[in-house]
Amino acid sequence: MDKVIKTAGKTALTAAGALIGGGAGAALGTAILPGAGTAVGYLFGIGYGTLSGLKAWEH
């Protein structure tokens, strides 16, 4: 049961990081270059947010 709780917590933290990162990246990308910048910013934001969520879990 303990492993299930750890997995759920890690998944939730990673998903939250990806969601917030994607939103922030899309907003920044739109401000710089509307259209293509939105997509690129979203992808970079999701990647960075996911890595941040995983790193936060380790600490």
Buried (B, 14 or more C-beta within 10 A) or exposed (E): EEEEEEEEEBEEBBEBBBBBBBBBBBBBBBEEEEEEBBBBBBBBBBBBBBBBBEEEBEE
